[in-house]
Amino acid sequence: MRLEPVPPINRPQRITGCIYVELEEPVIHPWGRTGLWILAPYEVAVTHDKIVVAYITPLPVKYTLIGDIVGGSVCRHHRSSSAEELIKLSRRPGEAYVRVEINGPPAKIPGIGFYAATLPIYSDEGSRLYYPLLEAETSDVSLNVKVTHKPPLEGLELAQRGRRVSIFLPSFLVPL
């Protein structure tokens, strides 16, 4: 029997593949390139002989619609503070660190959305968990968030053993 961290898209059942992190205070992005740290939830998969037998969800589960009712996406909702430096964030159990590199014209960013269904989760020596680096591009009306498989810091290891990494990495549009 093993426990592994997984993206939080499985409870109460798998109804979405994305996470939306609402920022406690919207971020004002200046022109150019900036970096931002936020926190996103994760779940724990209980496996036996490589078969998932249960999911444990440490945090309350909420969902939200991002975009309009026709073309929008239902996402797992989480609320987080943001910081330019990792050490300034206060993490609770069930939260993993997320690094977002933002580029483009000035914008007021209310939140970050990303597809998490196929993402790996990384860990450090202190057993803190991290999602892969996110790259975001601002425009007049939206924030286009692309996931990578790059760890956000040097020296992180894959926390999920035997996990197949998907090559298909969709981008997520957040209306501004």
N, CA, C and O of each residue as an XYZ file, in Angstrom:
704
protein
N       0.858     -1.163      0.000
C       0.000      0.000      0.000
C       0.904      1.226      0.000
O       1.855      1.302      0.778
N       0.601      2.200     -0.888
C       1.406      3.415     -0.992
C       0.501      4.634     -1.041
O      -0.665      4.552     -1.429
N       1.071      5.778     -0.636
C       0.391      7.063     -0.726
C       1.190      7.955     -1.668
O       2.407      8.072     -1.527
N       0.511      8.587     -2.630
C       1.173      9.476     -3.571
C       0.346     10.731     -3.758
O      -0.881     10.656     -3.812
N       1.002     11.905     -3.858
C       0.247     13.137     -4.147
C      -0.175     13.149     -5.616
O       0.587     12.738     -6.491
N      -1.390     13.619     -5.877
C      -1.921     13.722     -7.237
C      -2.682     15.037     -7.369
O      -3.105     15.606     -6.363
N      -2.863     15.532     -8.605
C      -3.679     16.739     -8.771
C      -5.086     16.523     -8.223
O      -5.607     15.411     -8.304
N      -5.716     17.563     -7.665
C      -6.988     17.413     -6.951
C      -8.208     17.469     -7.859
O      -9.040     18.367     -7.729
N      -8.317     16.529     -8.764
C      -9.435     16.556     -9.704
C     -10.293     15.305     -9.608
O     -11.096     15.036    -10.501
N     -10.135     14.545     -8.547
C     -10.777     13.240     -8.459
C     -11.931     13.150     -7.475
O     -12.615     12.127     -7.437
N     -12.171     14.182     -6.681
C     -13.205     14.124     -5.655
C     -14.240     15.201     -5.869
O     -13.855     16.324     -6.194
N     -15.524     14.945     -5.711
C     -16.131     13.678     -5.345
C     -16.051     12.655     -6.462
O     -16.082     11.453     -6.199
N     -15.950     13.098     -7.684
C     -15.640     12.235     -8.806
C     -14.909     13.105     -9.817
O     -14.849     14.325     -9.660
N     -14.367     12.501    -10.826
C     -13.596     13.289    -11.780
C     -14.553     14.049    -12.704
O     -15.084     13.493    -13.665
N     -14.760     15.342    -12.387
C     -15.633     16.155    -13.221
C     -14.877     17.280    -13.920
O     -15.459     18.021    -14.711
N     -13.603     17.407    -13.637
C     -12.804     18.448    -14.267
C     -11.355     18.003    -14.358
O     -10.938     17.060    -13.687
N     -10.602     18.688    -15.189
C      -9.176     18.422    -15.299
C      -8.347     19.644    -14.979
O      -7.132     19.646    -15.177
N      -9.007     20.702    -14.476
C      -8.274     21.944    -14.252
C      -8.476     22.492    -12.842
O      -9.416     22.128    -12.136
N      -7.568     23.372    -12.464
C      -7.596     24.045    -11.166
C      -7.617     25.551    -11.433
O      -6.898     26.045    -12.301
N      -8.443     26.269    -10.684
C      -8.434     27.728    -10.732
C      -8.076     28.223     -9.341
O      -8.759     27.905     -8.367
N      -7.001     29.006     -9.247
C      -6.561     29.581     -7.983
C      -6.932     31.063     -7.992
O      -6.314     31.869     -8.687
N      -7.952     31.404     -7.206
C      -8.346     32.803     -7.051
C      -7.348     33.460     -6.105
O      -7.058     32.927     -5.034
N      -6.831     34.604     -6.496
C      -5.864     35.303     -5.659
C      -6.590     36.147     -4.625
O      -7.563     36.827     -4.951
N      -6.123     36.108     -3.374
C      -6.748     36.887     -2.307
C      -6.777     38.368     -2.650
O      -7.750     39.059     -2.347
N      -5.724     38.854     -3.273
C      -5.664     40.216     -3.801
C      -5.183     40.116     -5.234
O      -4.137     39.520     -5.490
N      -5.932     40.694     -6.188
C      -5.487     40.624     -7.593
C      -4.067     41.167     -7.742
O      -3.672     42.118     -7.067
N      -3.318     40.544     -8.635
C      -1.936     40.954     -8.899
C      -1.938     41.947    -10.046
O      -2.550     41.706    -11.086
N      -1.258     43.053     -9.855
C      -1.079     44.028    -10.924
C       0.233     43.683    -11.613
O       1.314     43.865    -11.053
N       0.118     43.182    -12.841
C       1.302     42.785    -13.605
C       1.797     43.988    -14.403
O       1.048     44.534    -15.213
N       3.045     44.414    -14.191
C       3.596     45.512    -15.001
C       4.005     44.976    -16.376
O       3.930     43.773    -16.624
N       4.425     45.846    -17.241
C       4.895     45.426    -18.560
C       6.153     44.571    -18.403
O       7.003     44.863    -17.562
N       6.270     43.516    -19.212
C       7.476     42.699    -19.203
C       7.270     41.349    -18.559
O       6.202     40.747    -18.665
N       8.316     40.877    -17.884
C       8.311     39.531    -17.312
C       8.411     39.614    -15.801
O       9.285     40.298    -15.269
N       7.501     38.905    -15.096
C       7.547     38.831    -13.637
C       7.299     37.393    -13.199
O       6.731     36.590    -13.939
N       7.730     37.091    -12.000
C       7.507     35.774    -11.424
C       6.616     35.875    -10.208
O       6.634     36.880     -9.498
N       5.835     34.838     -9.966
C       4.860     34.832     -8.893
C       4.752     33.427     -8.317
O       4.766     32.450     -9.066
N       4.644     33.312     -6.999
C       4.387     32.036     -6.321
C       2.971     32.050     -5.762
O       2.544     33.046     -5.177
N       2.245     30.959     -5.936
C       0.917     30.779     -5.362
C       0.836     29.370     -4.783
O       1.775     28.585     -4.916
N      -0.271     29.058     -4.149
C      -0.498     27.722     -3.596
C      -1.709     27.090     -4.268
O      -2.713     27.765     -4.494
N      -1.625     25.805     -4.587
C      -2.736     25.075     -5.194
C      -2.921     23.760     -4.438
O      -1.955     23.221     -3.898
N      -4.145     23.239     -4.392
C      -4.391     22.003     -3.644
C      -3.875     20.764     -4.370
O      -3.623     20.780     -5.575
N      -3.728     19.706     -3.608
C      -3.450     18.390     -4.174
C      -4.245     17.371     -3.372
O      -4.748     17.681     -2.292
N      -4.358     16.162     -3.894
C      -4.990     15.043     -3.193
C      -3.945     13.959     -2.991
O      -2.855     14.022     -3.558
N      -4.278     12.981     -2.193
C      -3.397     11.843     -1.971
C      -4.103     10.607     -2.499
O      -5.227     10.305     -2.099
N      -3.436      9.891     -3.401
C      -3.978      8.656     -3.949
C      -3.441      7.489     -3.123
O      -2.237      7.385     -2.889
N      -4.337      6.621     -2.690
C      -3.953      5.400     -1.990
C      -3.919      4.300     -3.044
O      -4.939      3.987     -3.658
N      -2.731      3.710     -3.250
C      -2.595      2.688     -4.287
C      -2.167      1.356     -3.696
O      -1.487      1.293     -2.672
N      -2.582      0.307     -4.366
C      -2.167     -1.055     -4.015
C      -1.924     -1.794     -5.324
O      -2.826     -1.890     -6.156
N      -0.725     -2.312     -5.513
C      -0.340     -2.968     -6.760
C      -0.622     -2.087     -7.975
O      -1.161     -2.559     -8.976
N      -0.261     -0.822     -7.886
C      -0.407      0.176     -8.945
C      -1.859      0.474     -9.313
O      -2.118      1.025    -10.382
N      -2.804      0.121     -8.451
C      -4.222      0.410     -8.664
C      -4.667      1.374     -7.578
O      -4.442      1.135     -6.391
N      -5.300      2.465     -7.990
C      -5.791      3.447     -7.022
C      -7.040      2.877     -6.361
O      -8.015      2.533     -7.029
N      -6.991      2.785     -5.034
C      -8.151      2.254     -4.296
C      -8.938      3.353     -3.598
O     -10.089      3.135     -3.218
N      -8.336      4.543     -3.418
C      -9.046      5.648     -2.780
C      -8.267      6.937     -2.989
O      -7.071      6.927     -3.280
N      -8.986      8.054     -2.832
C      -8.373      9.375     -2.830
C      -8.685     10.041     -1.501
O      -9.801      9.945     -0.991
N      -7.694     10.712     -0.949
C      -7.881     11.467      0.281
C      -7.759     12.942     -0.082
O      -6.769     13.359     -0.683
N      -8.756     13.720      0.279
C      -8.775     15.140     -0.031
C      -8.602     15.928      1.260
O      -9.542     16.022      2.049
N      -7.418     16.499      1.493
C      -7.160     17.207      2.750
C      -7.913     18.535      2.908
O      -8.104     19.003      4.031
N      -8.339     19.143      1.802
C      -8.989     20.453      1.846
C     -10.423     20.365      1.332
O     -10.747     19.450      0.575
N     -11.287     21.297      1.729
C     -12.654     21.303      1.204
C     -12.654     21.434     -0.320
O     -11.813     22.126     -0.894
N     -13.599     20.768     -0.959
C     -13.680     20.773     -2.417
C     -14.746     21.767     -2.865
O     -15.900     21.697     -2.443
N     -14.331     22.695     -3.732
C     -15.248     23.660     -4.334
C     -14.953     23.698     -5.828
O     -13.831     23.436     -6.261
N     -15.981     24.031     -6.609
C     -15.813     24.161     -8.052
C     -16.303     25.527     -8.493
O     -17.127     26.147     -7.820
N     -15.790     25.998     -9.636
C     -16.200     27.281    -10.180
C     -16.195     27.206    -11.697
O     -15.486     26.387    -12.283
N     -16.982     28.057    -12.327
C     -17.004     28.184    -13.781
C     -16.137     29.374    -14.159
O     -16.375     30.489    -13.693
N     -15.133     29.149    -15.000
C     -14.267     30.214    -15.482
C     -14.624     30.474    -16.939
O     -14.566     29.568    -17.771
N     -14.993     31.707    -17.240
C     -15.433     32.051    -18.581
C     -16.950     32.067    -18.637
O     -17.621     32.095    -17.605
N     -17.483     32.049    -19.850
C     -18.938     32.102    -19.992
C     -19.556     30.710    -19.940
O     -18.848     29.704    -19.936
N     -20.877     30.666    -19.901
C     -21.590     29.402    -19.718
C     -21.466     28.481    -20.930
O     -21.627     27.267    -20.800
N     -21.180     29.048    -22.115
C     -21.063     28.225    -23.320
C     -19.644     27.695    -23.500
O     -19.451     26.496    -23.702
N     -18.658     28.574    -23.428
C     -17.288     28.160    -23.715
C     -16.388     28.096    -22.506
O     -15.180     27.912    -22.650
N     -16.950     28.245    -21.301
C     -16.141     28.255    -20.090
C     -15.721     26.869    -19.641
O     -16.100     25.862    -20.241
N     -14.935     26.833    -18.580
C     -14.441     25.575    -18.018
C     -14.809     25.488    -16.548
O     -14.655     26.455    -15.802
N     -15.295     24.326    -16.135
C     -15.529     24.063    -14.716
C     -14.191     23.648    -14.128
O     -13.529     22.756    -14.660
N     -13.786     24.290    -13.029
C     -12.475     24.044    -12.425
C     -12.605     23.785    -10.936
O     -13.545     24.252    -10.293
N     -11.664     23.045    -10.399
C     -11.511     22.945     -8.949
C     -11.077     24.323     -8.472
O     -10.115     24.883     -8.998
N     -11.776     24.880     -7.481
C     -11.522     26.246     -7.016
C     -10.698     26.227     -5.737
O     -10.933     25.419     -4.839
N      -9.732     27.128     -5.672
C      -8.909     27.285     -4.472
C      -8.582     28.761     -4.339
O      -8.450     29.460     -5.344
N      -8.452     29.236     -3.130
C      -8.103     30.638     -2.868
C      -6.723     30.671     -2.224
O      -6.445     29.908     -1.299
N      -5.855     31.564     -2.718
C      -4.479     31.604     -2.236
C      -3.950     33.031     -2.226
O      -4.386     33.886     -2.997
N      -3.005     33.257     -1.335
C      -2.236     34.498     -1.402
C      -1.164     34.304     -2.466
O      -0.985     33.201     -2.983
N      -0.464     35.366     -2.786
C       0.613     35.286     -3.764
C       1.820     36.042     -3.228
O       1.690     36.917     -2.372
N       2.984     35.697     -3.736
C       4.212     36.364     -3.306
C       5.257     36.239     -4.402
O       5.238     35.300     -5.198
N       6.164     37.196     -4.428
C       7.256     37.124     -5.389
C       8.330     36.137     -4.933
O       9.087     35.614     -5.750
N       8.391     35.883     -3.610
C       9.371     34.944     -3.060
C       8.654     33.802     -2.367
O       7.656     34.003     -1.675
N       9.170     32.615     -2.559
C       8.568     31.403     -2.015
C       8.435     31.442     -0.493
O       7.424     30.993      0.046
N       9.435     31.968      0.201
C       9.434     31.937      1.665
C       8.357     32.825      2.282
O       8.071     32.708      3.474
N       7.758     33.709      1.487
C       6.725     34.600      2.010
C       5.335     33.968      2.015
O       4.387     34.577      2.511
N       5.196     32.760      1.472
C       3.900     32.083      1.465
C       3.780     31.155      2.659
O       4.735     30.462      3.010
N       2.622     31.138      3.278
C       2.340     30.252      4.400
C       1.479     29.099      3.891
O       0.310     29.290      3.555
N       2.057     27.911      3.837
C       1.410     26.731      3.262
C       0.678     25.918      4.321
O       1.198     25.702      5.415
N      -0.536     25.464      3.990
C      -1.298     24.562      4.859
C      -1.160     23.132      4.340
O      -0.766     22.937      3.190
N      -1.475     22.122      5.164
C      -1.497     20.746      4.645
C      -2.490     20.655      3.481
O      -3.589     21.206      3.550
N      -2.099     19.966      2.430
C      -2.953     19.835      1.257
C      -2.681     20.867      0.185
O      -3.372     20.901     -0.833
N      -1.667     21.725      0.402
C      -1.321     22.742     -0.585
C       0.091     22.513     -1.120
O       1.004     22.156     -0.375
N       0.250     22.725     -2.421
C       1.545     22.625     -3.078
C       1.901     23.983     -3.673
O       1.019     24.781     -3.993
N       3.185     24.236     -3.817
C       3.662     25.494     -4.387
C       3.533     25.474     -5.911
O       3.710     24.439     -6.553
N       3.221     26.648     -6.473
C       3.129     26.812     -7.926
C       3.894     28.076     -8.305
O       3.661     29.141     -7.732
N       4.798     27.960     -9.261
C       5.549     29.106     -9.778
C       4.950     29.493    -11.125
O       4.806     28.651    -12.012
N       4.598     30.778    -11.276
C       4.021     31.283    -12.517
C       4.929     32.377    -13.061
O       5.195     33.364    -12.376
N       5.404     32.204    -14.287
C       6.191     33.228    -14.979
C       5.233     33.961    -15.905
O       4.683     33.361    -16.828
N       5.025     35.272    -15.666
C       4.052     36.062    -16.412
C       4.782     37.015    -17.339
O       5.746     37.668    -16.938
N       4.317     37.094    -18.588
C       4.928     37.950    -19.589
C       3.824     38.688    -20.336
O       2.711     38.178    -20.463
N       4.128     39.890    -20.833
C       3.169     40.609    -21.649
C       2.853     41.991    -21.129
O       3.515     42.500    -20.225
N       1.812     42.604    -21.726
C       1.437     43.963    -21.333
C       0.830     44.016    -19.934
O       0.468     42.977    -19.383
N       0.714     45.208    -19.352
C       0.151     45.342    -18.009
C      -1.259     44.765    -17.922
O      -2.048     44.862    -18.862
N      -1.560     44.159    -16.765
C      -2.882     43.562    -16.554
C      -3.137     43.396    -15.066
O      -2.206     43.287    -14.268
N      -4.410     43.379    -14.707
C      -4.838     43.067    -13.337
C      -5.295     41.614    -13.357
O      -6.271     41.275    -14.027
N      -4.588     40.754    -12.618
C      -4.825     39.309    -12.676
C      -5.576     38.857    -11.427
O      -5.030     38.918    -10.326
N      -6.841     38.396    -11.583
C      -7.638     37.965    -10.436
C      -7.344     36.533     -9.987
O      -7.620     36.163     -8.846
N      -6.781     35.732    -10.894
C      -6.515     34.342    -10.561
C      -5.752     33.645    -11.670
O      -5.567     34.186    -12.760
N      -5.312     32.427    -11.366
C      -4.540     31.621    -12.307
C      -5.267     30.293    -12.487
O      -5.587     29.619    -11.508
N      -5.525     29.920    -13.730
C      -6.136     28.626    -14.024
C      -5.169     27.781    -14.823
O      -4.410     28.303    -15.639
N      -5.192     26.460    -14.593
C      -4.320     25.579    -15.366
C      -4.878     24.165    -15.383
O      -5.550     23.731    -14.447
N      -4.583     23.454    -16.474
C      -4.980     22.055    -16.593
C      -3.998     21.215    -15.791
O      -2.790     21.285    -16.015
N      -4.508     20.428    -14.863
C      -3.653     19.679    -13.946
C      -3.757     18.168    -14.100
O      -3.000     17.433    -13.466
N      -4.677     17.694    -14.926
C      -4.966     16.256    -14.984
C      -3.740     15.402    -15.285
O      -3.621     14.304    -14.741
N      -2.842     15.861    -16.119
C      -1.692     15.041    -16.512
C      -0.375     15.526    -15.918
O       0.692     15.043    -16.296
N      -0.443     16.477    -14.990
C       0.795     17.059    -14.477
C       1.482     16.183    -13.443
O       0.823     15.542    -12.624
N       2.808     16.159    -13.481
C       3.545     15.519    -12.397
C       3.575     16.457    -11.191
O       3.335     17.657    -11.322
N       3.866     15.910    -10.039
C       4.068     16.712     -8.833
C       5.472     16.396     -8.326
O       5.880     15.236     -8.264
N       6.199     17.446     -7.968
C       7.584     17.308     -7.522
C       7.669     17.515     -6.013
O       6.773     18.100     -5.405
N       8.767     17.023     -5.411
C       8.992     17.232     -3.984
C      10.449     17.600     -3.740
O      11.326     17.312     -4.556
N      10.693     18.255     -2.577
C      12.055     18.594     -2.183
C      12.445     17.754     -0.975
O      11.694     16.871     -0.561
N      13.612     18.024     -0.410
C      14.087     17.239      0.738
C      13.202     17.398      1.962
O      13.150     16.501      2.804
N      12.507     18.520      2.076
C      11.617     18.761      3.207
C      10.212     18.224      2.982
O       9.309     18.530      3.760
N      10.006     17.427      1.930
C       8.708     16.841      1.568
C       7.662     17.873      1.197
O       6.467     17.583      1.242
N       8.093     19.083      0.827
C       7.163     20.073      0.301
C       6.892     19.723     -1.158
O       7.782     19.255     -1.867
N       5.656     19.955     -1.601
C       5.263     19.572     -2.951
C       5.162     20.788     -3.861
O       4.855     21.896     -3.419
N       5.430     20.550     -5.154
C       5.454     21.619     -6.154
C       4.798     21.122     -7.445
O       5.024     19.992     -7.877
N       3.990     21.981     -8.046
C       3.518     21.723     -9.398
C       4.587     22.195    -10.375
O       5.453     22.982     -9.993
N       4.552     21.733    -11.631
C       5.518     22.222    -12.615
C       5.352     23.723    -12.866
O       4.328     24.315    -12.524
N       6.358     24.310    -13.459
C       6.360     25.727    -13.796
C       5.218     26.038    -14.760
O       4.976     25.294    -15.711
N       4.513     27.154    -14.503
C       3.475     27.641    -15.409
C       4.003     28.883    -16.113
O       4.677     29.711    -15.499
N       3.698     29.015    -17.401
C       4.071     30.193    -18.172
C       2.793     30.875    -18.617
O       1.935     30.243    -19.235
N       2.653     32.169    -18.309
C       1.433     32.903    -18.620
C       1.742     34.119    -19.486
O       2.771     34.775    -19.320
N       0.837     34.402    -20.404
C       0.962     35.551    -21.301
C      -0.291     36.410    -21.166
O      -1.407     35.925    -21.351
N      -0.101     37.685    -20.844
C      -1.247     38.581    -20.692
C      -1.622     39.194    -22.045
O      -0.784     39.337    -22.935
N      -2.901     39.550    -22.172
C      -3.393     40.328    -23.308
C      -4.411     41.318    -22.755
O      -4.570     41.427    -21.539
N      -5.088     42.028    -23.619
C      -6.077     43.005    -23.167
C      -7.246     42.363    -22.435
O      -7.823     42.971    -21.533
N      -7.601     41.130    -22.817
C      -8.824     40.518    -22.283
C      -8.617     39.205    -21.540
O      -9.540     38.720    -20.886
N      -7.418     38.617    -21.626
C      -7.245     37.309    -20.992
C      -5.800     37.057    -20.566
O      -4.872     37.777    -20.933
N      -5.663     36.010    -19.782
C      -4.363     35.497    -19.360
C      -4.281     34.074    -19.903
O      -5.077     33.217    -19.519
N      -3.336     33.820    -20.783
C      -3.173     32.499    -21.389
C      -2.112     31.739    -20.600
O      -0.933     32.088    -20.658
N      -2.517     30.705    -19.865
C      -1.610     29.969    -18.983
C      -1.257     28.624    -19.618
O      -2.136     27.824    -19.939
N       0.034     28.392    -19.792
C       0.527     27.136    -20.350
C       1.299     26.393    -19.271
O       2.073     26.991    -18.523
N       1.085     25.095    -19.197
C       1.823     24.281    -18.242
C       3.075     23.745    -18.921
O       3.113     23.566    -20.139
N       4.087     23.494    -18.118
C       5.301     22.850    -18.601
C       5.502     21.608    -17.740
O       4.747     21.370    -16.798
N       6.497     20.838    -18.059
C       6.856     19.722    -17.179
C       8.153     20.031    -16.445
O       8.760     19.149    -15.837
N       8.571     21.287    -16.507
C       9.803     21.700    -15.837
C       9.541     21.934    -14.355
O       8.566     22.601    -14.009
N      10.381     21.404    -13.474
C      10.223     21.737    -12.051
C      10.497     23.226    -11.836
O      11.331     23.797    -12.538
N       9.820     23.864    -10.887
C       9.998     25.295    -10.674
C      11.314     25.667    -10.002
O      11.724     26.826    -10.046
N      11.979     24.697     -9.383
C      13.268     24.919     -8.724
C      14.222     23.789     -9.095
O      13.796     22.692     -9.456
N      15.505     24.072     -9.001
C      16.523     23.043     -9.232
C      16.520     22.039     -8.077
O      16.245     22.409     -6.936
N      16.820     20.794     -8.362
C      16.992     19.782     -7.328
C      15.712     19.096     -6.861
O      15.761     18.316     -5.911
N      14.576     19.356     -7.492
C      13.339     18.686     -7.104
C      13.258     17.320     -7.765
O      13.790     17.107     -8.854
N      12.585     16.403     -7.091
C      12.404     15.053     -7.628
C      10.928     14.782     -7.863
O      10.070     15.376     -7.210
N      10.636     13.895     -8.785
C       9.264     13.503     -9.060
C       8.696     12.786     -7.845
O       9.292     11.825     -7.359
N       7.550     13.243     -7.350
C       6.944     12.659     -6.144
C       6.093     11.443     -6.467
O       5.778     10.651     -5.578
N       5.721     11.288     -7.723
C       4.855     10.170     -8.111
C       5.680      9.132     -8.862
O       6.193      9.411     -9.946
N       5.805      7.970     -8.307
C       6.591      6.910     -8.936
C       5.779      6.247    -10.047
O       4.578      6.021     -9.903
N       6.447      5.942    -11.145
C       5.791      5.231    -12.226
C       4.760      6.050    -12.983
O       3.968      5.490    -13.741
N       4.754      7.336    -12.797
C       3.764      8.207    -13.449
C       4.189      8.482    -14.882
O       5.325      8.885    -15.135
N       3.278      8.265    -15.813
C       3.550      8.602    -17.202
C       3.282     10.089    -17.405
O       2.250     10.608    -16.978
N       4.204     10.756    -18.048
C       4.071     12.184    -18.290
C       3.449     12.382    -19.668
O       3.915     11.815    -20.656
N       2.398     13.186    -19.725
C       1.701     13.451    -20.975
C       2.480     14.443    -21.814
O       3.082     15.378    -21.286
N       2.467     14.240    -23.119
C       3.113     15.175    -24.024
C       2.168     16.320    -24.356
O       2.619     17.440    -24.596
N       0.862     16.058    -24.375
C      -0.139     17.073    -24.695
C      -0.302     18.024    -23.505
O      -0.724     17.610    -22.426
N       0.035     19.294    -23.712
C      -0.028     20.294    -22.654
C      -0.918     21.449    -23.108
O      -0.419     22.389    -23.727
N      -2.216     21.408    -22.822
C      -3.114     22.481    -23.272
C      -2.895     23.766    -22.482
O      -2.382     23.747    -21.363
N      -3.297     24.883    -23.088
C      -3.243     26.154    -22.374
C      -4.630     26.502    -21.853
O      -5.637     26.011    -22.363
N      -4.672     27.347    -20.842
C      -5.919     27.704    -20.168
C      -6.093     29.212    -20.239
O      -5.185     29.955    -19.867
N      -7.254     29.679    -20.713
C      -7.527     31.107    -20.802
C      -8.327     31.569    -19.598
O      -9.401     31.041    -19.313
N      -7.793     32.566    -18.891
C      -8.483     33.192    -17.761
C      -8.930     34.578    -18.219
O      -8.088     35.400    -18.580
N     -10.245     34.857    -18.212
C     -10.680     36.214    -18.578
C     -10.195     37.230    -17.557
O     -10.207     36.963    -16.355
N      -9.769     38.387    -18.030
C      -9.302     39.444    -17.128
C     -10.364     40.497    -16.944
O     -10.152     41.467    -16.217
